[in-house]
Amino acid sequence: MANYLVTGASRGIGLELTKQLLELPVSEVAKVFAISRSDSSAPLRDLIDNSADRAIPIFASVDDTDSVQKAATDVKARLGAHGLDVLVNNAGVQAFCPGGTKTVPPEQLAQIFDINVIGPQRMISAFLPLLEAGKQKKIINVSTSMGSIAWAAKYKLAPAQSYKISKAALHMLNAQYALDHAEAGFVFLCVSPGWLKTDLGGEHAELNVEAGVNELRRIILESGKAQNGKFLNIHIPGQEKAWNQYDGGEIPW
């Protein structure tokens, strides 16, 4: 009976992951704390209303330290004597600069770092005591293969420079935590859920959100200490040699 927390749960990947986690039996998933910036979206509210109290809305913004700390206090009160088993850092933003890296406004880069890199840092540091009390001790950082430096040339034409840079930084944050907490049994894992048809991914994306999140959920459930510190891709049969190489393997840093 694991307790999960998902950021960015009001739409896209976070909403679908909350939904798919709630589809599992209580013996596998006891509660899902669904974090959103403000009042729950209509789809999230529907999930909450029909979850038999397994889905719990928590309001916080990952770019606001005080709100994250308050969220940790709220979750601790609701967990009682139990710990938090899995934290999924999913909330993220991107921006485009068709003119190239030289045109990226410093303010834009700073804002995206604040959400995509410092946001997970706020979440992990605030919720680490609850995760230490949990049994599974998993922190999943939702990333993208566009954050791979080794694959940078492949994604040269994608004018999301700030997004790519921030995700590369997230990978190092994940690596540092993985090294720091390996002996305590933690699993810090980056996962690229694929190019999905969400508000962020756009309508021309390769995969529907259900397929990508189904794989994300599988990786979360199956991951263990052997995956600590890794960066994994999803596996879509028949698309192992597609542009994003959905082969289920490790993505090079």
N, C-alpha and C positions, 0 to 999 in steps of 0.2 A: 504493500500500500504506500506508494510513493507520493510525495507532495511536490508539485511543480510550480514554477513561476515563469511567466512569459511576458516580456516587454513588447510594446508595439502590438498589443492584442486586439485593437479595434478594427483592423483591416488586414488585407493581404496575407502574408505568410503567418503572422502572429495569430490572426483570427482563425485561419485554417488549421494551424497547429493546435490551438485551443480546442477546436471542434474535434479533431482526430484523436487527441488525448482523451477527451471525454467519451469517445466511442469505445475506449478500452474498459474492461471491467474494473470495479472498485478494488479488486484484489491487486491490480497493477497500478492504477492511478486513483488515489484517494481524493485529492483536491488540486485544482489548477487556479493559481492566483493570476488573474488577467490584468496586467497593468496597461492603462491608457492615460493620455494626458488630461482628459477631462471626462465629461459624461460619456458613458459607453455608447458606441454606435448601435444602431438598430439591430444589425445582425449579431453583435456581441451580446446585446441585451436579451435577444431571443435565446441564445445559448445559455446564458445565465439563468433565465427564468425557467428553462426546461432541464436544468442540470441536477435537480434534487439537491441543491446546496453544495454541489461539488465544485462549481465555478464561482469564484469570489472576485468581484471587481475591486481593484485598488487603483486609486488615482495618483499619478506621479509623472513627472517629466524628467527624463534621464539627463537633461542639461541643467537641472536645478538640484543642487546638493541637498538643500533643506527638504525638498519634497521627497527625495529618495530616502533620506534618513527617516522621515515620517512614515513612509511606506514600509520600511523595515520594522519600525515599531508596531505598525498596524498588523503586519503579517505575523510577527512574533506573538502578539496577543491572540490572534486567531488560531495559531498552531498549538497553543498551550504547551503541553509537555513534549510535543513532537518537534522534530527538526525539519528543515527544508532539504529535499533530496536533489532536485534539479533546477538550476537557474538557466534560462535560455535568454541570452542577450540578442534580441532580434531587432529592436527599434533602430532605425537608421534613415539617413537622407542622402540624396545625391543632387548634383547640379552639373550643368553643361557649359562648356566654354569652347565653341567651335573655332575660335581664333587661336587655339593652342595654349600650352601651359603658361606662356608669357602673359596671357591676358587674364589669368585666374586672379580675381581680386583677393588680396590677403584676408579681407574680412570674410569672404566666402570660405576660404580654406580653414580659417579659424572656427567658423560656425560649424562646419562639417566635422572637424576634429572634435569639437566640443560634444557633439552627439554620438559620432561613430567610434570614437576612441576614449575620450574622457567619460562619456556616458557609461560604457561597460566598466570602467574603473570605479566610477561612483557606485554602480550596482554591486560589483563583486566585493568591494571593501565594506559596504554597508550590510550585505547579506552573508558575509563569510562566517560570522558566528553561528547563524542559523544553519548554514551548510555544514559546518563542523559538527553540529548536533544531528545531522541527517545521516542516513545509512549509505546512500549512493554517492554523495559528494561529487556531483557532475556539474560542470559549468560549460555550456555550449554557446560559443560565439558564432552567430550566423554571419558568414562572410561572402566572398565572391571570388571566383577564379580570376577576375580582373585585378585582384589585389596581389597576384603572383608576379614577382619581379622577373622570374624565369620566363613567364609567358607574356611579358609586357609588349613585345613586338606584335603578338597575335591580336592584341586589343588596341593597337595604335590608333585606329580610326574612331574608336569610341571616345567622344570628347568629354568624358566624365573624370577629368584629371583629379579633382579634389577627392572624389569618391574612391578612386583607385589608390591614391596615396594614403588616405585614411585607413583603408582596409589592410594595406601592407603594414601600417603601424599597429593595427589591431592584432595582426599575427605575432608581432614581437611581444606585445602585451601578454598574449596568450602563452607564448613560450616562457616568459619570465615567471608567470604564475605557475606554469606546469613544473618548472624547475624548483620553485620555492616550496611547493606543497605535495610533491610526488610521494615523499615518505609518509605523509599523513593519509595516503590513500585517495587523493583527489584525482579527478579526470578533467583536465582543461582541454577542450577540443574545438577547433575551428571547422566549420562545415560550409561548403558552397552548395546551396539547394538548387542551383541551376538558374537559367534565365527563364523566369516565370512571368506569366501574364497577370501582373499586378499593377497597381498605380505606379510603382517605381519601375517595374520591368517593361511596362507598355504592352500594347495589344499585339505587337509584332514579335513578341518573345517566342521562344521555341516550345515551351512546355506550359501546360495548364498548372495552376497553383496546386491542385489536388495531387498531381503526380509528384511534383517536387517535394511537397510537404510530407507525403507518404514515405518518401525515401529519407527525408530528414528525421521523421519519427522513428523509422527503423534504425537509423544510425544511433540516435539517442538511446534507444532501448537496448541495442546490442553492444554499445561501447563499454569498455572496461579499462583497467589500468594500462593495458597494452596500447591503448589509443591516446594516452596522455601526451599532450604536446603536439599532436599531429594536425594536419590540414587535409580533410577528406572531401572527396567528390561523391555525388550520388551515383547510383547505377540505374540506368534506363536500358533494358535489353534492346538490342538493335541499334543503339546510339552510342556505342562505345567509341566509335571513330568519328562522331559528329564534331562540329566546331568546338564545343565545350567538353568533349571527351567524357561522356557520362559513363565511365567505366568502373565507378566505385572505388577507385584507387586513391592513393595519396597525390595531392597536387603539389608540385614543387614550389618552394618558397620564392 
